[in-house]
């Protein structure tokens, strides 16, 4: 995690949103895609097509317009949305409170938000990243794994090839648009830079050329391969929060490769065993990100096996291991708040409530931040336990589905919005109320709450518009480009 300065959140962000065959439209709802109710799930339209748009609908896009119905996989989108909310809360609260270190790590760390369990709500960016990578592994492989189990292996190769073609466009187009806007805003003094290493060029042309150079290093797979496969952060000059995108890109290609290699393995159990072995070896070698991706693939296969045997837990048919899964969820939720060990003092200072977890954390596994061992296990455990518990239905609510829909755009813009006008709005409120910064009084937290709700409405409205005008069109562009390339290829034959 990041330092406790007004912008500590730069290091921990959500990864990119996933796309995989038909499941992409089902889970993300991008580009006007609609959920089609499955036979075993009651259909729940969120808003009637004939209903007039309200102000809330126009600016926040909530509820999503059109007939948006749930599927058996809709909970995945809700999990993504709640994880996005958790990370957003952490970064929005960063300017108001010191949250990153453990409670009572030193004499200055006495904020109630730092207490174990409570801090998971406010300081769980590392575990949220792990959840997102595991979600990617799940989503990107679900359809192909289903084909493997039904004997339709011939469908896998063209589908995976299609996803591999579109993946880069889908992940990189929105960040390129965002960083261009940030470059312009920073160059003309509209916004402070999001990266402490930013230095303005002497002319606008030189600044644009510098941005193009930075984007080349950000996107170029030959530049990002080694560090991304190891899960090492690469901070783009114009927006450090985008470090997850290259890791997401290469993690996607790893699970695509696993699908191609394992497509003809005749035994489902053998395939799951091989993926589990790969996941364990990845974590042992320090590639925590590949552990999360391959674990997500394993969870998808596990859930499909439950569908085959009609043992999918539901409110009417709870799992016989419900107590075990509840315990797993509780422990994983607790561990999600584990403080970072990226700073040397964090390895020496007291860590009340987390001393045991720190003691069992390996120190020789080539992890950039040793805390990622705990965060990765926590993120994977949260995802699999949610899939087995009645709490899964909470992630199918309208609010969680909405958060899932805007989560990628929220990831892209919320730190930029914080630097652009959030900190200025905070300074304005502190000035007119006369409260002392970081005072922690009742009035201070009332002002914080007022700031938070106003800022949240504005940022979510911007995220909804970014999803509509940038995120969704990038999906359509990738699909259209693929169709044109295929048409051109066929014309040559």
C-alpha positions as CSV (number, residue, x, y, z in Angstrom):
1,X,0.0,0.0,0.0
2,X,1.0,3.6,-0.2
3,X,2.3,6.2,2.2
4,X,-0.1,8.2,4.4
5,X,0.3,11.5,2.6
6,X,-2.8,13.3,1.1
7,X,-2.4,11.0,-1.9
8,X,-1.4,7.6,-0.3
9,X,-3.8,5.7,-2.6
10,X,-1.7,6.0,-5.7
11,X,-0.2,2.5,-5.3
12,X,-3.4,0.5,-4.8
13,X,-6.0,0.5,-7.5
14,X,-8.5,-1.7,-9.1
15,X,-7.5,-3.7,-12.0
16,X,-9.1,-3.5,-15.4
17,X,-12.5,-5.0,-16.1
18,X,-12.6,-8.3,-17.8
19,X,-14.1,-9.5,-21.1
20,X,-14.5,-13.1,-22.1
21,X,-16.6,-14.5,-24.9
22,X,-20.4,-14.1,-24.2
23,X,-19.8,-13.8,-20.5
24,X,-18.4,-10.4,-21.0
25,X,-21.7,-8.9,-21.9
26,X,-23.5,-10.9,-19.1
27,X,-21.2,-9.8,-16.3
28,X,-20.3,-6.2,-17.3
29,X,-23.3,-4.9,-19.0
30,X,-21.2,-2.8,-21.4
31,X,-22.3,-1.4,-24.7
32,X,-26.0,-1.8,-24.0
33,X,-25.7,-5.5,-23.2
34,X,-28.5,-7.0,-21.2
35,X,-28.8,-9.8,-18.7
36,X,-30.9,-12.7,-19.8
37,X,-32.6,-14.5,-16.9
38,X,-31.5,-18.1,-16.4
39,X,-34.1,-20.8,-16.0
40,X,-33.3,-21.3,-12.3
41,X,-33.2,-17.5,-11.4
42,X,-36.2,-15.3,-11.2
43,X,-36.1,-12.3,-13.5
44,X,-36.0,-8.9,-11.9
45,X,-36.1,-6.0,-14.3
46,X,-34.4,-3.0,-12.7
47,X,-36.3,-0.3,-14.6
48,X,-39.1,-0.4,-17.2
49,X,-38.2,0.7,-20.7
50,X,-41.1,3.1,-20.8
51,X,-40.3,4.8,-17.6
52,X,-39.2,8.4,-18.0
53,X,-35.6,9.2,-17.0
54,X,-35.2,11.0,-13.7
55,X,-32.4,13.4,-12.8
56,X,-30.7,10.5,-11.0
57,X,-30.9,8.4,-14.1
58,X,-29.5,11.1,-16.3
59,X,-26.5,12.0,-14.2
60,X,-25.7,8.8,-12.3
61,X,-27.2,6.3,-14.8
62,X,-28.8,4.7,-11.8
63,X,-30.6,2.4,-12.1
64,X,-29.2,1.3,-15.4
65,X,-31.7,2.0,-18.2
66,X,-33.5,-0.7,-20.1
67,X,-34.6,-4.1,-18.9
68,X,-31.6,-5.4,-17.0
69,X,-32.2,-8.9,-15.6
70,X,-30.1,-11.1,-13.5
71,X,-28.2,-14.3,-14.4
72,X,-26.6,-16.9,-12.3
73,X,-23.3,-15.1,-12.9
74,X,-24.5,-11.6,-12.0
75,X,-23.1,-11.9,-8.4
76,X,-19.6,-11.6,-9.9
77,X,-20.3,-8.1,-11.2
78,X,-21.7,-7.2,-7.8
79,X,-18.5,-8.5,-6.1
80,X,-16.5,-6.3,-8.4
81,X,-18.7,-3.3,-7.6
82,X,-18.4,-3.8,-3.8
83,X,-14.6,-4.2,-4.1
84,X,-14.6,-1.0,-6.2
85,X,-16.6,0.8,-3.5
86,X,-14.1,-0.3,-0.8
87,X,-11.1,1.0,-2.7
88,X,-12.9,4.2,-3.5
89,X,-13.7,4.8,0.2
90,X,-10.1,4.2,1.1
91,X,-8.8,6.7,-1.4
92,X,-11.5,9.2,-0.7
93,X,-10.8,9.0,3.0
94,X,-7.0,9.3,2.6
95,X,-6.9,13.1,2.8
96,X,-8.9,13.0,6.0
97,X,-7.3,10.3,8.1
98,X,-4.1,8.3,8.4
99,X,-5.2,4.7,7.7
100,X,-2.4,2.7,6.1
101,X,-0.3,1.7,9.2
102,X,-1.6,-0.8,11.8
103,X,-3.5,0.6,14.8
104,X,-1.0,1.6,17.5
105,X,1.9,0.9,15.2
106,X,3.3,4.1,16.8
107,X,2.0,6.8,19.0
108,X,0.3,8.6,16.1
109,X,-1.7,5.7,14.8
110,X,-4.9,5.8,17.0
111,X,-7.6,6.2,14.4
112,X,-10.6,3.9,15.0
113,X,-10.7,3.1,11.2
114,X,-7.3,1.3,11.7
115,X,-8.7,-1.3,14.1
116,X,-8.8,-4.9,12.8
117,X,-12.1,-5.8,11.0
118,X,-13.0,-2.1,10.8
119,X,-10.0,-1.3,8.7
120,X,-11.1,-3.9,6.1
121,X,-13.9,-1.5,5.2
122,X,-11.5,1.4,4.8
123,X,-8.0,-0.1,4.1
124,X,-8.2,-3.2,1.9
125,X,-6.9,-2.1,-1.4
126,X,-4.4,-4.9,-1.6
127,X,-7.0,-7.6,-1.1
128,X,-9.4,-5.8,-3.5
129,X,-6.7,-6.0,-6.2
130,X,-6.4,-9.8,-5.5
131,X,-10.2,-10.1,-5.7
132,X,-10.2,-8.4,-9.1
133,X,-7.5,-10.5,-10.5
134,X,-9.3,-13.7,-9.3
135,X,-12.5,-12.4,-10.9
136,X,-10.6,-11.9,-14.1
137,X,-9.4,-15.5,-14.1
138,X,-13.0,-16.6,-13.4
139,X,-14.7,-14.6,-16.1
140,X,-12.1,-15.1,-18.8
141,X,-12.2,-18.9,-18.5
142,X,-15.8,-19.6,-17.5
143,X,-17.3,-20.1,-21.0
144,X,-14.4,-22.2,-22.3
145,X,-14.4,-24.4,-19.1
146,X,-18.1,-25.0,-19.7
147,X,-17.4,-26.1,-23.3
148,X,-14.7,-28.4,-22.0
149,X,-17.2,-30.1,-19.6
150,X,-19.8,-30.4,-22.4
151,X,-17.4,-31.8,-24.9
152,X,-17.5,-28.7,-27.2
153,X,-13.7,-28.3,-27.2
154,X,-13.7,-27.2,-30.9
155,X,-15.4,-23.9,-29.8
156,X,-12.6,-23.0,-27.4
157,X,-9.8,-22.2,-29.9
158,X,-11.6,-19.6,-32.0
159,X,-13.2,-18.0,-28.9
160,X,-9.9,-17.7,-27.0
161,X,-8.2,-16.3,-30.2
162,X,-11.0,-13.7,-30.4
163,X,-10.6,-12.7,-26.8
164,X,-6.8,-12.4,-27.1
165,X,-7.2,-10.2,-30.1
166,X,-9.7,-7.8,-28.3
167,X,-8.1,-7.9,-24.8
168,X,-5.5,-5.2,-25.3
169,X,-7.8,-2.7,-27.0
170,X,-10.4,-3.2,-24.3
171,X,-7.9,-2.7,-21.5
172,X,-5.8,0.1,-22.9
173,X,-8.1,2.5,-24.8
174,X,-9.8,4.0,-21.7
175,X,-6.5,4.6,-19.8
176,X,-5.0,6.3,-22.9
177,X,-8.0,8.6,-23.1
178,X,-7.7,9.3,-19.4
179,X,-4.0,10.0,-19.4
180,X,-4.3,12.4,-22.3
181,X,-6.8,14.4,-20.4
182,X,-4.6,14.3,-17.3
183,X,-1.6,15.4,-19.4
184,X,-3.5,18.4,-20.7
185,X,-4.9,19.4,-17.3
186,X,-1.4,19.1,-15.7
187,X,0.4,20.9,-18.5
188,X,-1.9,23.9,-18.3
189,X,-2.0,24.0,-14.5
190,X,-5.6,23.0,-14.2
191,X,-4.7,20.0,-12.0
192,X,-1.7,19.0,-9.9
193,X,0.1,15.9,-11.3
194,X,-1.0,12.5,-10.1
195,X,2.6,11.3,-10.0
196,X,5.2,12.9,-7.8
197,X,7.9,12.3,-10.5
198,X,6.0,14.4,-13.1
199,X,8.0,17.3,-14.6
200,X,6.4,19.6,-17.1
201,X,8.0,20.0,-20.5
202,X,8.9,23.4,-22.0
203,X,6.3,23.3,-24.8
204,X,2.9,21.6,-25.4
205,X,4.4,19.7,-28.3
206,X,7.2,18.4,-26.1
207,X,4.6,17.4,-23.5
208,X,2.6,15.5,-26.0
209,X,5.7,13.7,-27.3
210,X,6.6,12.8,-23.7
211,X,3.1,11.5,-23.1
212,X,3.4,9.3,-26.2
213,X,6.7,8.0,-25.0
214,X,5.2,7.1,-21.6
215,X,2.2,5.4,-23.3
216,X,4.5,3.3,-25.4
217,X,6.3,2.0,-22.3
218,X,2.9,1.5,-20.6
219,X,1.4,-0.5,-23.5
220,X,4.4,-2.1,-25.2
221,X,4.3,-5.8,-24.2
222,X,8.0,-6.2,-24.7
223,X,8.6,-3.5,-22.0
224,X,6.0,-4.7,-19.5
225,X,6.3,-8.5,-19.8
226,X,9.0,-9.3,-17.2
227,X,7.7,-7.1,-14.4
228,X,4.1,-7.7,-15.0
229,X,4.5,-11.5,-14.9
230,X,6.2,-11.1,-11.6
231,X,3.5,-8.8,-10.3
232,X,5.8,-5.8,-9.9
233,X,4.3,-2.4,-10.1
234,X,5.0,-0.2,-13.1
235,X,3.8,3.4,-12.5
236,X,3.0,5.3,-15.6
237,X,4.3,8.9,-15.4
238,X,1.0,10.5,-16.1
239,X,-1.2,8.4,-13.8
240,X,0.5,6.0,-11.3
241,X,-2.8,4.3,-10.5
242,X,-2.8,2.5,-13.8
243,X,-0.1,0.0,-12.7
244,X,-2.7,-2.8,-12.6
245,X,-3.4,-2.6,-16.4
246,X,-0.2,-4.3,-17.7
247,X,-0.5,-6.9,-15.0
248,X,-4.1,-7.5,-15.9
249,X,-3.1,-7.9,-19.6
250,X,-0.5,-10.5,-19.0
251,X,-2.5,-12.3,-16.4
252,X,-5.3,-12.6,-19.0
253,X,-2.9,-14.1,-21.5
254,X,-1.7,-16.6,-18.9
255,X,-5.2,-18.0,-18.3
256,X,-5.9,-18.0,-22.1
257,X,-2.7,-20.1,-22.5
258,X,-3.8,-22.5,-19.8
259,X,-7.2,-22.9,-21.6
260,X,-5.4,-23.8,-24.9
261,X,-3.0,-26.1,-23.2
262,X,-5.6,-27.9,-21.1
263,X,-8.5,-28.0,-23.6
264,X,-7.9,-31.6,-24.5
265,X,-7.3,-33.0,-21.0
266,X,-10.0,-35.6,-20.7
267,X,-10.5,-35.5,-17.0
268,X,-12.0,-32.5,-15.3
269,X,-10.4,-33.4,-12.0
270,X,-7.0,-33.7,-13.6
271,X,-7.4,-30.3,-15.2
272,X,-8.4,-28.8,-11.9
273,X,-5.4,-30.4,-10.2
274,X,-3.0,-29.1,-12.8
275,X,-4.4,-25.5,-12.5
276,X,-4.1,-25.8,-8.7
277,X,-0.5,-26.9,-8.9
278,X,0.3,-24.0,-11.3
279,X,-1.4,-21.6,-8.9
280,X,0.7,-22.8,-5.9
281,X,3.9,-22.7,-7.9
282,X,3.2,-19.2,-9.0
283,X,2.7,-17.9,-5.5
284,X,5.8,-19.7,-4.3
285,X,7.8,-18.0,-7.1
286,X,6.5,-14.6,-6.0
287,X,4.0,-14.2,-8.9
288,X,1.1,-13.4,-6.6
289,X,-0.9,-12.0,-9.5
290,X,-0.7,-15.2,-11.5
291,X,-1.8,-17.1,-8.4
292,X,-4.9,-15.0,-8.3
293,X,-5.7,-15.4,-12.0
294,X,-5.2,-19.2,-12.0
295,X,-7.1,-19.5,-8.7
296,X,-10.1,-17.6,-10.3
297,X,-10.0,-20.2,-13.2
298,X,-10.0,-23.0,-10.6
299,X,-13.0,-21.4,-8.7
300,X,-14.9,-21.2,-12.0
301,X,-14.3,-24.9,-12.7
302,X,-15.3,-25.8,-9.2
303,X,-18.6,-23.8,-9.5
304,X,-19.3,-25.5,-12.9
305,X,-18.7,-28.9,-11.3
306,X,-21.4,-28.0,-8.7
307,X,-23.8,-27.1,-11.5
308,X,-23.2,-30.4,-13.1
309,X,-24.0,-32.3,-9.9
310,X,-26.8,-30.0,-8.9
311,X,-25.1,-29.0,-5.7
312,X,-24.9,-25.3,-6.2
313,X,-25.8,-23.7,-2.8
314,X,-28.9,-21.6,-2.6
315,X,-31.2,-20.1,0.1
316,X,-33.5,-23.1,-0.4
317,X,-30.6,-25.6,-0.5
318,X,-27.7,-24.3,1.7
319,X,-24.3,-26.1,1.5
320,X,-23.7,-28.8,4.1
321,X,-20.3,-27.1,4.6
322,X,-22.0,-23.7,5.3
323,X,-20.3,-23.3,8.7
324,X,-16.9,-24.0,7.1
325,X,-17.4,-21.5,4.3
326,X,-18.7,-18.9,6.8
327,X,-15.5,-19.4,8.8
328,X,-13.4,-19.0,5.6
329,X,-15.2,-15.8,4.7
330,X,-14.8,-14.4,8.2
331,X,-11.1,-15.1,8.3
332,X,-10.5,-13.8,4.8
333,X,-12.4,-10.6,5.5
334,X,-10.3,-10.1,8.6
335,X,-7.1,-10.8,6.7
336,X,-8.1,-8.4,3.9
337,X,-7.2,-5.5,6.3
338,X,-3.7,-6.7,6.8
339,X,-1.3,-3.7,6.8
340,X,1.4,-3.3,4.2
341,X,4.9,-4.5,4.8
342,X,6.5,-2.5,2.0
343,X,8.1,-0.2,4.6
344,X,10.9,-1.5,6.8
345,X,9.3,0.1,9.9
346,X,6.1,-1.9,9.3
347,X,8.2,-5.1,9.8
348,X,9.5,-3.9,13.2
349,X,6.7,-1.8,14.7
350,X,3.8,-3.3,16.7
351,X,0.9,-4.7,14.6
352,X,-1.9,-5.4,17.2
353,X,-4.3,-8.0,15.8
354,X,-2.1,-9.0,12.9
355,X,1.0,-10.3,14.7
356,X,0.2,-13.9,13.8
357,X,-0.4,-13.2,10.1
358,X,2.8,-11.2,10.0
359,X,4.7,-14.1,11.6
360,X,3.5,-16.6,9.0
361,X,4.1,-14.3,6.0
362,X,7.1,-15.7,4.0
363,X,10.0,-13.3,3.6
364,X,12.0,-15.0,0.9
365,X,9.5,-15.5,-1.9
366,X,10.6,-12.6,-4.1
367,X,7.4,-10.6,-3.4
368,X,7.6,-6.9,-4.0
369,X,5.4,-6.4,-1.0
370,X,5.3,-9.4,1.4
371,X,1.8,-8.5,2.4
372,X,0.6,-9.6,-1.0
373,X,0.9,-13.2,0.2
374,X,-1.8,-12.5,2.8
375,X,-3.8,-10.3,0.5
376,X,-3.8,-12.8,-2.4
377,X,-4.9,-15.7,-0.1
378,X,-7.6,-13.4,1.3
379,X,-8.9,-12.2,-2.1
380,X,-9.2,-15.8,-3.4
381,X,-10.8,-17.1,-0.2
382,X,-13.3,-14.2,-0.3
383,X,-14.4,-15.0,-3.9
384,X,-14.8,-18.8,-3.4
385,X,-16.6,-18.4,0.0
386,X,-19.0,-15.9,-1.4
387,X,-19.9,-18.3,-4.2
388,X,-20.9,-20.8,-1.5
389,X,-22.9,-18.6,0.9
390,X,-26.3,-16.9,0.9
391,X,-24.5,-13.6,1.0
392,X,-24.1,-14.1,-2.8
393,X,-27.6,-12.7,-3.3
394,X,-26.5,-9.4,-1.8
395,X,-24.2,-8.8,-4.7
396,X,-27.2,-9.2,-7.1
397,X,-29.0,-6.1,-5.8
398,X,-29.5,-3.1,-8.0
399,X,-26.9,-1.1,-6.1
400,X,-24.1,-3.6,-6.4
401,X,-24.9,-4.3,-10.1
402,X,-24.7,-0.5,-10.7
403,X,-21.3,-0.3,-8.9
404,X,-20.1,-3.2,-11.0
405,X,-21.2,-1.5,-14.2
406,X,-19.2,1.7,-13.5
407,X,-16.3,0.1,-11.5
408,X,-13.7,0.3,-14.3
409,X,-14.5,3.9,-15.1
410,X,-14.6,4.7,-11.3
411,X,-11.1,3.2,-11.1
412,X,-9.9,5.3,-13.9
413,X,-11.2,8.7,-12.8
414,X,-11.6,8.8,-9.0
415,X,-8.0,9.7,-8.1
416,X,-7.9,12.3,-10.9
417,X,-11.1,13.8,-9.6
418,X,-9.7,13.8,-6.1
419,X,-6.6,15.7,-7.2
420,X,-8.5,17.9,-9.6
421,X,-11.2,19.2,-7.3
422,X,-11.7,16.9,-4.3
423,X,-8.7,18.3,-2.3
424,X,-9.7,21.9,-3.1
425,X,-13.3,21.2,-1.9
426,X,-11.9,19.8,1.3
427,X,-9.7,22.8,1.8
428,X,-12.7,25.1,1.2
429,X,-14.8,23.3,3.8
430,X,-12.0,23.3,6.4
431,X,-11.5,27.0,5.8
432,X,-15.1,28.1,6.2
433,X,-15.7,25.9,9.2
434,X,-12.4,26.8,10.9
435,X,-11.6,23.3,12.0
436,X,-8.0,22.1,12.3
437,X,-6.9,19.6,9.7
438,X,-6.7,16.0,11.0
439,X,-8.2,17.1,14.3
440,X,-10.5,14.2,14.6
441,X,-13.3,16.1,16.5
442,X,-17.0,15.5,16.0
443,X,-17.3,18.6,13.9
444,X,-14.3,17.5,11.8
445,X,-16.0,14.1,11.0
446,X,-19.4,15.9,10.2
447,X,-17.6,18.1,7.7
448,X,-15.8,14.9,6.4
449,X,-19.1,13.2,5.9
450,X,-20.6,16.2,4.1
451,X,-17.6,16.4,1.8
452,X,-17.7,12.6,1.1
453,X,-21.3,12.5,0.0
454,X,-21.0,15.6,-2.3
455,X,-17.8,14.4,-3.8
456,X,-19.1,10.8,-4.2
457,X,-22.2,12.0,-6.2
458,X,-20.0,14.0,-8.5
459,X,-17.4,11.3,-9.1
460,X,-20.0,8.6,-9.6
461,X,-21.8,10.8,-12.1
462,X,-18.6,11.3,-14.0
463,X,-17.8,7.6,-13.8
464,X,-21.2,6.8,-15.3
465,X,-20.6,9.2,-18.2
466,X,-17.1,7.8,-18.7
467,X,-18.6,4.3,-18.9
468,X,-21.1,5.4,-21.4
469,X,-18.8,7.5,-23.7
470,X,-15.4,5.8,-23.3
471,X,-15.6,2.4,-21.6
472,X,-18.5,0.9,-23.6
473,X,-17.3,2.3,-27.0
474,X,-13.9,0.7,-26.4
475,X,-15.6,-2.7,-26.3
476,X,-17.5,-1.9,-29.5
477,X,-14.4,-0.7,-31.2
478,X,-12.5,-3.9,-30.4
479,X,-15.4,-6.1,-31.6
480,X,-15.7,-4.0,-34.8
481,X,-12.0,-4.1,-35.5
482,X,-12.0,-7.8,-35.1
483,X,-14.8,-8.2,-37.6
484,X,-13.1,-6.0,-40.1
485,X,-9.8,-7.9,-39.8
486,X,-11.6,-11.3,-40.2
487,X,-13.4,-9.9,-43.3
488,X,-10.1,-8.7,-44.8
489,X,-8.5,-12.1,-44.0
490,X,-11.3,-14.0,-45.7
491,X,-11.0,-11.8,-48.7
492,X,-7.4,-12.9,-49.2
493,X,-8.2,-16.6,-49.3
